[in-house]
């Protein structure tokens, strides 16, 4: 269970909120452009091998970043 004394920092909360807002806007944009120019999602999907995690603190996980992108593309395809 989540303890109240282990709440995320305000900075972490703001980062999460920004991420959610940015993902929503990007998702809507990608769906709109794909509707106008079919093939965008195929092009994005084909580029995922070049996507990586630039972290320099030992937490980098290129495949985890690619998997998130794959799920995003799959979700955008479902509309």
C-alpha positions as a Python dict, from the first residue, in 0.01 Angstrom:
ca = {
    (1, 'X'): (0, 0, 0),
    (2, 'X'): (119, 354, -70),
    (3, 'X'): (227, 538, 242),
    (4, 'X'): (141, 908, 266),
    (5, 'X'): (493, 987, 389),
    (6, 'X'): (632, 842, 64),
    (7, 'X'): (451, 1082, -164),
    (8, 'X'): (637, 1188, -477),
    (9, 'X'): (805, 1526, -473),
    (10, 'X'): (623, 1823, -628),
    (11, 'X'): (886, 1817, -905),
    (12, 'X'): (808, 1452, -982),
    (13, 'X'): (434, 1526, -984),
    (14, 'X'): (480, 1819, -1223),
    (15, 'X'): (702, 1608, -1451),
    (16, 'X'): (435, 1334, -1462),
    (17, 'X'): (163, 1588, -1538),
    (18, 'X'): (371, 1748, -1817),
    (19, 'X'): (443, 1404, -1961),
    (20, 'X'): (74, 1311, -1965),
    (21, 'X'): (-24, 1640, -2129),
    (22, 'X'): (252, 1614, -2391),
    (23, 'X'): (162, 1251, -2469),
    (24, 'X'): (-204, 1341, -2516),
    (25, 'X'): (-126, 1630, -2751),
    (26, 'X'): (129, 1427, -2946),
    (27, 'X'): (-108, 1130, -2972),
    (28, 'X'): (-387, 1350, -3110),
    (29, 'X'): (-146, 1513, -3355),
    (30, 'X'): (-12, 1179, -3480),
    (31, 'X'): (-364, 1044, -3531),
    (32, 'X'): (-467, 1356, -3721),
    (33, 'X'): (-161, 1357, -3947),
    (34, 'X'): (-193, 982, -4010),
    (35, 'X'): (-552, 1046, -4121),
    (36, 'X'): (-437, 1312, -4364),
    (37, 'X'): (-117, 1137, -4475),
    (38, 'X'): (-143, 760, -4435),
    (39, 'X'): (193, 598, -4375),
    (40, 'X'): (316, 823, -4095),
    (41, 'X'): (280, 548, -3835),
    (42, 'X'): (465, 302, -4060),
    (43, 'X'): (749, 551, -4095),
    (44, 'X'): (765, 612, -3720),
    (45, 'X'): (758, 240, -3651),
    (46, 'X'): (1041, 179, -3900),
    (47, 'X'): (1254, 439, -3722),
    (48, 'X'): (1233, 283, -3374),
    (49, 'X'): (1560, 90, -3411),
    (50, 'X'): (1736, 428, -3391),
    (51, 'X'): (1558, 530, -3071),
    (52, 'X'): (1754, 507, -2751),
    (53, 'X'): (1775, 619, -2390),
    (54, 'X'): (2042, 889, -2349),
    (55, 'X'): (2071, 855, -1969),
    (56, 'X'): (2430, 862, -1847),
    (57, 'X'): (2355, 757, -1487),
    (58, 'X'): (2338, 381, -1537),
    (59, 'X'): (1962, 370, -1587),
    (60, 'X'): (1967, 378, -1969),
    (61, 'X'): (1747, 112, -2127),
    (62, 'X'): (1714, 153, -2503),
    (63, 'X'): (1476, -141, -2540),
    (64, 'X'): (1242, -8, -2271),
    (65, 'X'): (1218, 323, -2457),
    (66, 'X'): (1152, 141, -2786),
    (67, 'X'): (879, -69, -2623),
    (68, 'X'): (703, 242, -2495),
    (69, 'X'): (719, 386, -2848),
    (70, 'X'): (586, 60, -2997),
    (71, 'X'): (289, 68, -2759),
    (72, 'X'): (226, 434, -2847),
    (73, 'X'): (224, 353, -3220),
    (74, 'X'): (-1, 49, -3169),
    (75, 'X'): (-244, 259, -2967),
    (76, 'X'): (-245, 532, -3234),
    (77, 'X'): (-323, 268, -3499),
    (78, 'X'): (-630, 157, -3302),
    (79, 'X'): (-744, 518, -3288),
}
